[in-house]
Amino acid sequence: MQHGRLIAVSMGPGDPGLITRHAWEQLSRQDTIWTYPVRSLKKDSYALLIAQRAGLQMPDQHQALLFPMTHDTEILAKHWLRAAQQVQQMLESGRDVLFLVEGDASTYASYIYLGRTLNAIAPHLQTQVIAGVNAFNAACATLQIPLSEQDDTIAIVPAAYGTSAIARMLRDFDTLVLMKVKPLLDDILNLLEAHDIAQYARFIEKAGAPEERIVHDVLSLRGEKVNYLSLMIVRNPHRQRGEMVRGCKKKTQEPVLEN
């Protein structure tokens, strides 16, 4: 029997219009099995909600896969293995399995761990990734601000690295995309205010979804509880840049002659 493929389908950040044509074609098939990540078996899958918002019809077989919110590596590895084993069983039945992922499947996505674990336990099975739109790209489009221009440098940083790391990166990058800012929001706001760049920051919650919220005055968020799906785009106009090297550099080393 021919085995199915695991296909990571990037759903975009929330707006069904941002689902790519490639992803839509896969989601329109009725001969697949849909899987989707949940943080708890009592909670909905955000990726699945995007598909439902788009009016896509679920296939007859579908299943949630549990990816709990924890930093305990042993617990995480246990659930990654369990999810991969579930997918392996589906694939060996001969049907393609779609794994729905909000945003892009290669950017801080649960698929990374699922695909890696499946490749480790069942290397004979094929996997595929369909690229998607990231939340920060969608946010920049809505805000009508550039993510980068000319020679700008960009860093995409999980806010969990803390304010000390963020402060160091402000010296080296023109734009910081701070992901998952919820746990450290007040600390980040204090840092931006101390560096006199709070006015160059924008806060985006659930980018592209009907509940999308954009806050220009980020300091007004102090003390507020925000959604897990929140990020901040920070421009640093005070960054001191070094001299740029224009064009191609001349070779300064003699070529190495092979014996």
C-alpha positions in Angstrom: 0.0 0.0 0.0 1.2 3.5 -0.8 1.7 5.7 2.2 0.3 9.2 2.6 2.3 12.4 3.0 2.3 14.8 6.0 1.6 18.2 4.6 2.1 21.3 6.8 -0.5 23.8 5.6 0.2 27.4 6.6 -3.1 29.2 7.2 -1.8 32.7 7.6 -2.4 34.9 10.7 -6.2 34.9 10.7 -7.6 36.6 7.5 -8.9 33.8 5.2 -7.9 36.0 2.3 -4.3 35.4 3.2 -4.5 31.7 2.8 -2.3 31.0 -0.3 -3.7 29.4 -3.4 -1.5 26.3 -2.8 -2.8 25.9 0.7 -6.4 26.4 -0.5 -6.0 23.6 -3.1 -4.9 21.2 -0.4 -7.6 22.3 2.0 -10.3 21.8 -0.6 -9.5 18.1 -1.0 -11.9 15.7 0.7 -9.5 12.7 0.5 -7.2 13.9 3.3 -7.2 13.8 7.1 -7.1 17.2 8.9 -5.0 17.5 12.0 -4.5 20.7 14.0 -2.7 21.8 17.2 -4.5 22.6 20.4 -2.9 23.8 23.7 -5.6 21.9 25.7 -8.2 19.4 24.7 -10.7 21.8 26.1 -9.6 24.7 23.8 -10.3 25.3 20.2 -7.5 25.3 17.5 -6.8 28.7 16.2 -5.6 27.3 12.9 -8.8 25.3 12.5 -10.9 28.5 13.3 -9.2 30.2 10.3 -10.2 27.3 8.0 -13.8 27.5 9.4 -13.9 31.2 9.0 -12.9 30.7 5.3 -15.9 28.4 4.8 -13.8 25.4 4.0 -15.5 22.0 4.5 -13.7 19.7 6.9 -13.1 16.1 5.6 -14.8 13.2 7.2 -11.8 12.4 9.3 -10.0 15.0 11.5 -8.2 15.1 14.8 -6.8 17.6 17.2 -3.2 17.0 18.3 -2.2 18.2 21.8 0.8 20.6 22.1 0.6 21.9 25.7 1.9 25.2 26.7 4.9 24.3 28.9 8.7 24.8 29.0 9.2 21.3 30.5 11.2 19.6 27.7 10.3 16.1 28.9 6.6 16.8 28.8 6.9 18.5 25.4 8.9 15.6 23.9 6.3 13.1 25.2 3.5 15.0 23.4 5.5 15.5 20.2 6.1 11.7 20.1 2.5 10.9 20.8 1.4 13.3 18.0 3.9 11.9 15.6 2.8 8.4 16.3 -0.9 9.4 15.7 0.1 10.9 12.4 2.2 7.9 11.4 -0.8 5.6 11.9 -2.9 7.8 9.7 -0.2 8.1 7.0 0.3 4.4 6.9 -3.4 3.9 6.1 -2.6 5.5 2.8 -4.2 9.0 3.1 -2.4 12.3 3.1 -2.6 14.2 6.4 -2.8 18.0 6.5 -1.5 19.7 9.6 -3.1 23.1 9.9 -0.8 25.8 11.3 -1.5 29.5 11.9 0.9 31.9 10.3 3.8 30.1 8.6 4.8 26.6 9.3 8.5 27.3 9.4 8.3 30.2 11.9 7.9 29.3 15.6 5.3 26.7 14.6 4.3 23.5 16.3 4.8 21.7 12.9 8.6 22.0 13.3 8.5 19.6 16.2 5.9 17.3 14.7 7.7 17.0 11.4 11.1 16.5 13.1 9.8 13.8 15.4 8.0 12.0 12.6 11.1 12.0 10.4 13.0 10.5 13.3 10.6 7.6 14.0 9.4 7.0 10.5 12.0 8.2 8.0 10.2 6.3 5.2 7.3 8.7 5.3 7.2 11.9 3.2 6.6 15.4 4.5 5.9 18.7 2.7 5.6 22.3 3.9 3.4 24.9 2.3 4.7 28.4 3.0 2.4 31.1 4.4 2.0 34.7 5.6 3.5 35.6 8.9 1.6 37.8 11.4 4.3 40.5 11.3 4.0 40.7 7.5 0.3 41.1 7.8 0.6 43.6 10.5 3.0 45.8 8.5 0.6 45.7 5.6 -2.3 46.8 7.8 -0.2 49.5 9.4 1.3 50.5 6.0 4.7 50.6 7.4 7.8 48.9 6.0 9.3 45.9 7.8 12.6 46.9 6.2 13.9 49.3 3.6 17.2 49.8 1.8 19.9 48.5 4.2 17.8 48.0 7.3 18.6 45.1 9.6 15.8 43.1 11.2 15.6 40.7 14.2 12.7 38.4 15.0 12.9 37.8 18.7 10.8 35.8 21.1 10.2 38.3 23.9 10.9 35.5 26.4 14.6 36.3 25.9 14.1 39.2 28.3 14.7 42.9 28.2 18.5 42.6 28.6 18.7 40.7 25.3 16.2 43.0 23.6 18.3 46.1 24.8 21.4 44.6 23.2 19.6 43.9 19.9 18.4 47.5 19.8 22.1 48.5 19.2 22.4 46.2 16.2 19.1 46.2 14.4 16.9 48.9 12.9 13.7 46.9 13.5 12.8 44.3 16.1 9.8 42.0 15.8 9.0 41.0 19.3 6.9 37.8 19.3 4.7 36.6 22.2 5.0 39.7 24.3 2.3 38.9 26.7 4.4 37.6 29.7 6.8 40.6 29.6 4.7 43.4 28.3 5.2 45.9 31.1 9.0 45.2 31.2 9.2 45.8 27.5 7.3 49.0 27.7 9.6 50.2 30.4 12.6 49.4 28.2 11.2 51.2 25.2 10.4 54.3 27.3 13.9 54.3 28.8 15.4 54.2 25.3 13.0 56.9 24.1 11.6 54.8 21.3 8.1 53.9 22.6 6.6 56.2 20.0 8.2 54.1 17.2 6.6 50.9 18.4 3.3 49.3 17.4 1.4 46.6 19.1 -0.7 44.1 17.2 -3.0 41.5 18.6 -4.5 38.7 16.5 -3.3 40.1 13.3 -5.7 39.6 10.4 -8.5 38.1 12.5 -11.9 39.8 13.1 -10.7 40.6 16.6 -7.5 42.2 15.4 -6.4 45.1 17.6 -3.6 47.6 16.8 -2.3 50.0 19.4 -0.1 53.0 18.4 0.3 54.4 21.9 1.9 51.3 23.3 2.5 52.8 26.7 -1.2 52.8 27.2 -1.0 49.0 27.5 0.7 49.1 30.9 -1.0 46.7 33.3 -3.2 45.3 30.7 -3.6 41.6 30.0 -3.2 40.9 26.3 -3.8 37.9 24.1 -1.2 35.2 23.6 -1.2 36.0 19.8 0.3 39.4 20.2 3.5 41.0 18.9 5.2 44.3 18.7 7.1 45.9 15.9 9.8 48.3 17.1 11.7 50.8 15.0 14.9 52.3 16.4 15.8 55.5 14.6 18.6 56.1 17.1 20.7 53.2 16.0 24.3 54.1 15.0 25.2 52.4 11.7 28.6 51.5 10.5 30.0 52.3 7.1 28.4 50.2 4.3 30.5 48.5 1.6 28.9 49.3 -1.7 29.3 47.0 -4.7 31.6 43.9 -4.8 34.7 43.8 -2.7 37.9 43.3 -4.5 39.7 40.0 -3.7 42.5 40.6 -1.3 43.8 37.1 -1.1 45.7 35.2 -3.7 43.8 32.1 -5.0 44.9 28.9 -3.5 46.5 26.6 -6.1 45.6 23.0 -5.9 48.3 20.3 -6.1 
